[in-house]
Amino acid sequence: MGIIENVRKKASADVKTIVLPEGSEPRTVAAAQILQRERLARPVLLGDPEEILQTARETGTDLTGIEIIDPARSPRREAYAKTLLELRRAKGMTEEEADVLSADPMYYGVLAVRCGDADGLVSGAIHSTGDMLRPALQVIRTKPGTRLVSSAFLVECADHTLGQNGLLVYSDCVVVPCPTAEELAHIAVSAGHTAHDLCGIEEPRVALLSFSTKGSASHELVSKVQEAARIAHELDPELALDGELQFDAALVPEVAKIKAKDSPVAGRANVLVFPDLQSGNIGYKITQRIGGAEAFAVLQGLAKPCNDLSRGCSVDDIVNTVCITAVQAQKA
Ligand code: ACO
């Protein structure tokens, strides 16, 4: 069974409430209908009800049974504004600002998740990644024991000799532009946990990637990855993890034998950690566009699940991301 089939099955076994702040966006409205009809999640559309119903009429979508909330008129708005003010007062937020933001669907959505009125949130069909992430970082914050939010891509390759039956986890390809060695270590450990908890990879083997393998090159960028590997070992001594490794040394057993023969990870890595966001983002897009792999993004390290969409997403992408979010919520 493929990762998405698996995730859809798990989502329908314990249906979760997922808020969709871009409630009048046509692909989101269409996705809500599928989620409701197939009992994959309880979608809640946020926005002006008139606009949402207008989109439904224009796209021939049936929204029967789907909850629509207008944040500006919601009876929960006042409580959410209060929560937001408590969270952000020390950062200079005023009562008036909290009141205005509580009517913004993105802020209303993350506050609904924070306050337990929804299990998760999916957004990003219209908002940029940064605009989606900031309210989540400010309101939902990190889970205990983690101080960094990052991302993992679940990458499904046609070649089943790679990773676990073709499944690889790539990290971080979305959030942290230029991680320090310590941040890179946290990303590596979180990605190992995502591989285990969300993807069902029983033995995550984490490779911290570089242009050097085991000291074959000397450069401050290489030293940073070596230092990150050292810190990551300290953070989770049980996790099979090694670095620095080149991409081929991490994945190809024959190359690993030559370049890193004593490594517990080289040649059979199933979690690939990129040294920064440029390499990670480019790397996953190459895998997807040239390698023909399917790739699904999740955020890791948030106290409750929120996930970002690409602005080029399809209706199916939204449905799948909601299902992934619901499965994360089952495990939260
Ligand atoms: N983990 C935890 N907390 C964080 C993180 C993080 N990774 N990043 C920022 N924060 C915190 C900050 O400390 C701050 O907290 P505070 O306000 O309580 O002090 C809060 O979140 C907001 O931070 P800002 O400083 O306002 O936001 P920043 O300018 O740091 O931006 C962001 C954060 C949006 C994640 C930024 O790093 C970013 O834009 N990343 C790249 C996003 C992107 O464009 N990705 C590529 C495209 S996506 C794709 O291709 C699928």
Boltz pocket constraint, residues with backbone or C-beta under 6 A from the ligand:
constraints:
  - pocket:
      binder: B
      contacts: [[A, 91], [A, 129], [A, 130], [A, 131], [A, 133], [A, 134], [A, 137], [A, 138], [A, 142], [A, 147], [A, 148], [A, 149], [A, 150], [A, 173], [A, 174], [A, 175], [A, 176], [A, 177], [A, 281], [A, 297], [A, 309], [A, 310]]
      max_distance: 6.0
